[in-house]
Amino acid sequence: MLKSADADPAILEGKRIVVAGYGNQGCPQALNLRESGFDVKVAARSGGDGWKQAQDDGFEVGGAVELARAADVLLMLLPDEVHGTVFRDEIAPNLPRGAALCFAHGFSVAFGEIETADHDLLLVAPKGQGTRLREAYSRGSGLPCLLAVEQDVSGNARGVALAVAWGLGCLRVGAFETTFREEAVSDLFGEQAVLCGGVPALIKCAFDVLIEKGFSPEVAYFECFHELKIIVDLFEQYGFSGMRDMISGTAAYGSMRFGEGIISEETKRSMEELFERIESGEFARSWLAEARAGATELHEMIERERDLPIERAGELIRKLFPKERKDRNRPIGGAKQ
Ligand SMILES: NC(=O)c1ccc[n+]([C@@H]2O[C@H](COP(=O)([O-])OP(=O)(O)OC[C@H]3O[C@@H](n4cnc5c(N)ncnc54)[C@H](OP(=O)(O)O)[C@@H]3O)[C@@H](O)[C@H]2O)c1
């Protein structure tokens, strides 16, 4: 694991950092890097929310074409689905040879959307959303990150990646070295199989079983959805066995003896299929085609989900536990909705 002592921030002294995109990652990364003492400018779309927000936050803001010309390090913090077009049309013809392109996700390099022989290709991928990155930095801590160098044209690529990770606050916790491909495949697999795909599907299925057996939506929601965070917090902090030490004997026996069995060999085969679709590049091709067609199918699927009984029950229950929403909504596919 790499820590602050492994970085030499002086490598970025006098260097011009351009953050392209001022959204979930761009805004917090730009703020953290500036507070760490680096010279940061923001490249944004003229007339867009990001442009105005970055100006309000005191950054010099310009178009990608103009700012790329004078960049030593350009952080690609635009949605993955627009990386290829923006890079080919605006950045590649203007970014000086030997400058570094730094990514927060390996997707576009790993799946061939961005190819260049002239620039360092770096990955500094904080493990968490931008709001968490900023909060952690502001209280003197950080989020861990994954770090990789795909291409070293300048001869300094690893040093630059470490200095960026230092400036983001990630090295206060630690960086783990990986490759673009390993980060991209595992990140997509984790979000599809577990985080944003598998877990919601499991919850919806369990909720439906209780509804079909005649239980009320509110009761089903509490048992299959609401309490999840309490348990996740336990196993995030203490591991699965630590979590089982803290729940009732009834819950521990039932979950170990019977609950684990709901994941079958068939589920594992489905996960292997997911993996193969990602690893072969089929998923990336299908997502990019969907995004370029306006992401209408994706938006339809998201809208259909909004109407599910579990979402209606959730609306009612969540009102009992109001939380300040800090995470930004954003249009998917780079298009305004
Ligand atoms: N979201 C996360 O939690 C997270 C976590 C780790 C890594 N990442 C990675 O971080 C990178 C950025 O993701 P993000 O979620 O921060 O993106 P995002 O919030 O969706 O980015 C929005 C920014 O991109 C600009 N933008 C959108 N479409 C554009 C286009 N066609 N041309 C030019 N600018 C465009 C927006 O401009 P306007 O303001 O003008 O609309 C805005 O400044 C991605 O590689 C992602 O995989 C994200």
Ligand as a Chemical Component Dictionary entry (heavy atoms), coordinates in Angstrom:
data_LIG
# 
_chem_comp.id                   LIG 
_chem_comp.type                 NON-POLYMER 
_chem_comp.pdbx_formal_charge   0 
_chem_comp.three_letter_code    LIG 
# 
loop_
_chem_comp_atom.comp_id 
_chem_comp_atom.atom_id 
_chem_comp_atom.alt_atom_id 
_chem_comp_atom.type_symbol 
_chem_comp_atom.charge 
_chem_comp_atom.model_Cartn_x 
_chem_comp_atom.model_Cartn_y 
_chem_comp_atom.model_Cartn_z 
_chem_comp_atom.pdbx_ordinal 
LIG N1  N1  N 0  -19.865 9.255  -9.703  1  
LIG C1  C1  C 0  -19.036 8.590  -8.928  2  
LIG O1  O1  O 0  -19.333 8.362  -7.756  3  
LIG C2  C2  C 0  -17.699 8.096  -9.433  4  
LIG C3  C3  C 0  -16.883 7.385  -8.578  5  
LIG C4  C4  C 0  -15.624 7.005  -9.024  6  
LIG C5  C5  C 0  -15.239 7.302  -10.323 7  
LIG N2  N2  N 1  -16.088 7.959  -11.153 8  
LIG C6  C6  C 0  -15.617 8.303  -12.504 9  
LIG O2  O2  O 0  -15.405 9.691  -12.574 10 
LIG C7  C7  C 0  -15.612 10.161 -13.918 11 
LIG C8  C8  C 0  -16.616 11.287 -13.885 12 
LIG O3  O3  O 0  -17.856 10.761 -13.450 13 
LIG P1  P1  P 0  -18.903 11.686 -12.712 14 
LIG O4  O4  O 0  -19.933 10.776 -12.122 15 
LIG O5  O5  O -1 -18.194 12.681 -11.851 16 
LIG O6  O6  O 0  -19.503 12.459 -13.968 17 
LIG P2  P2  P 0  -20.704 13.500 -13.975 18 
LIG O7  O7  O 0  -21.021 13.994 -12.602 19 
LIG O8  O8  O 0  -21.810 12.902 -14.751 20 
LIG O9  O9  O 0  -20.031 14.666 -14.819 21 
LIG C9  C9  C 0  -20.731 15.756 -15.100 22 
LIG C10 C10 C 0  -19.796 16.770 -15.761 23 
LIG O10 O10 O 0  -19.511 16.360 -17.095 24 
LIG C11 C11 C 0  -19.983 17.376 -17.991 25 
LIG N3  N3  N 0  -20.504 16.770 -19.231 26 
LIG C12 C12 C 0  -21.508 15.885 -19.339 27 
LIG N4  N4  N 0  -21.682 15.538 -20.623 28 
LIG C13 C13 C 0  -20.784 16.235 -21.343 29 
LIG C14 C14 C 0  -20.464 16.330 -22.711 30 
LIG N5  N5  N 0  -21.141 15.619 -23.632 31 
LIG N6  N6  N 0  -19.460 17.155 -23.083 32 
LIG C15 C15 C 0  -18.784 17.884 -22.175 33 
LIG N7  N7  N 0  -19.038 17.846 -20.854 34 
LIG C16 C16 C 0  -20.019 17.020 -20.443 35 
LIG C17 C17 C 0  -21.090 18.084 -17.224 36 
LIG O11 O11 O 0  -21.261 19.366 -17.757 37 
LIG P3  P3  P 0  -22.551 20.277 -17.408 38 
LIG O12 O12 O 0  -22.385 20.716 -15.998 39 
LIG O13 O13 O 0  -22.447 21.366 -18.393 40 
LIG O14 O14 O 0  -23.769 19.397 -17.578 41 
LIG C18 C18 C 0  -20.481 18.094 -15.819 42 
LIG O15 O15 O 0  -19.491 19.111 -15.688 43 
LIG C19 C19 C 0  -16.081 8.940  -14.702 44 
LIG O16 O16 O 0  -14.970 8.388  -15.339 45 
LIG C20 C20 C 0  -16.617 8.001  -13.620 46 
LIG O17 O17 O 0  -16.581 6.643  -13.978 47 
LIG C21 C21 C 0  -17.297 8.391  -10.744 48 
# 
loop_
_chem_comp_bond.comp_id 
_chem_comp_bond.atom_id_1 
_chem_comp_bond.atom_id_2 
_chem_comp_bond.value_order 
_chem_comp_bond.pdbx_ordinal 
LIG N1  C1  SING 1  
LIG C1  O1  DOUB 2  
LIG C1  C2  SING 3  
LIG C2  C3  SING 4  
LIG C2  C21 DOUB 5  
LIG C3  C4  DOUB 6  
LIG C4  C5  SING 7  
LIG C5  N2  DOUB 8  
LIG N2  C6  SING 9  
LIG N2  C21 SING 10 
LIG C6  O2  SING 11 
LIG C6  C20 SING 12 
LIG O2  C7  SING 13 
LIG C7  C8  SING 14 
LIG C7  C19 SING 15 
LIG C8  O3  SING 16 
LIG O3  P1  SING 17 
LIG P1  O4  DOUB 18 
LIG P1  O5  SING 19 
LIG P1  O6  SING 20 
LIG O6  P2  SING 21 
LIG P2  O7  DOUB 22 
LIG P2  O8  SING 23 
LIG P2  O9  SING 24 
LIG O9  C9  SING 25 
LIG C9  C10 SING 26 
LIG C10 O10 SING 27 
LIG C10 C18 SING 28 
LIG O10 C11 SING 29 
LIG C11 N3  SING 30 
LIG C11 C17 SING 31 
LIG N3  C12 SING 32 
LIG N3  C16 SING 33 
LIG C12 N4  DOUB 34 
LIG N4  C13 SING 35 
LIG C13 C14 SING 36 
LIG C13 C16 DOUB 37 
LIG C14 N5  SING 38 
LIG C14 N6  DOUB 39 
LIG N6  C15 SING 40 
LIG C15 N7  DOUB 41 
LIG N7  C16 SING 42 
LIG C17 O11 SING 43 
LIG C17 C18 SING 44 
LIG O11 P3  SING 45 
LIG P3  O12 DOUB 46 
LIG P3  O13 SING 47 
LIG P3  O14 SING 48 
LIG C18 O15 SING 49 
LIG C19 O16 SING 50 
LIG C19 C20 SING 51 
LIG C20 O17 SING 52 
# 
